[in-house]
Amino acid sequence: MTATADDSASTASARSRILARKEGAVGRLTLDRPEALNALDLGMIRDMRAALDAWRDDTDVQIVYIDGAGERGLCAGGDVRALYDFIRDGRVDETVAFFREEYALDAEIAEYPKPVVVIADGITMGGGMGVAGHAAIRIVTERSRLAMPETRIGFTPDVGGTWLLGRAPGRLGEYLAMTGDSMTGADAVYAGFADHLVPSDRLDALREALAYRADPTGPSEIVLLFDETPGPSALESARRWIDEAFSGDSVVEVVARLRAASEEGRVEGAPTPAETADLLEQLSPTALAVALDAVREARGMSDLREALAGEYRRVLWFAQHHPDLVEGIRAQLVDKDRDPQWQPATIVELAPDAASGARDATPPVALWD
């Protein structure tokens, strides 16, 4: 896909699932796969990068604005069903290409020389967080539900998610990485995954102002004209027991601390220690160990690219060397029996060094050229 100078015409090809067009000073990218909740496939990733590359030196484009088609959300994640086929069929080159190009897109959004504004309205999860979480201006709404739910399919947070998780307050990073729990817009602002909450009925007016309003000159100042103070965060109310439990040294210790935690002061809508322990005991033990290790490693890293490299080692280890990813996708999305057979089956069977193989893996192709 090649961007054109025609402000009114879509630059997306007939087969593209990305709509790229100019609206005043804005270069607008819309993920256009609403039937799959705008899940990213490799073609969409490539089309987004092509538009960003075309607009980099285009003086008509001053701001990039990214949103999703349909009413349900920005993006439900990467196309994990396609990933399942790649792995099952031994298509290593396609598996590697998907992750390399997706991570390159995430890094490009983070490093883009022009302000990138992303609207994480509705469901924004997994690969969608890679698009939304690293933008210069990250906007949520009252309808937003954000998550890094990879452990639910026997996987580990990626797309730069560990970089965000490692910088969340207290031990919310470990909690969100291991449970895959979703955040409201208020939670996302509190946890550092978003910058502003704009009511959904103001989004069209915001986009119009970004495209055509000259004063105030900066997009951040324009957003402030439309945002509102988020309501209470359920995650904030649960910080006491989350910080205590998720500072444990291992998955087994985290669950033990959850079982011992008091339920006193329970807040409606907030998670509880017992419910959280029950959930963790249903998920892939290996995925939990790897996710815990990945967030803690990323907490000490210096930049997003370093975190992406750590994730790349881990995701390809799952794709090539451990059965839980394929099994998790099978149980959740293919056969839909919701009965994954994890290896090992329980957290007490985890080896002490369960996360080290993923952490120290050598990918078949380097992430960065």
PyMOL commands that set and color helices and strands:
alter all, ss='L'
color gray80, all
select helices_A, chain A and resi 34-36+42-55+80-88+92-111+127-132+150-153+161-165+172-179+185-191+200-212+219-224+234-237+239-245+251-260+273-280+285-299+304-321+324-334+347-349+356-359
alter helices_A, ss='H'
color red, helices_A
select strands_A, chain A and resi 18-23+26-31+63-68+73-75+116-120+123-125+137-140+145-147+196-197
alter strands_A, ss='S'
color yellow, strands_A
deselect
rebuild
show_as cartoon
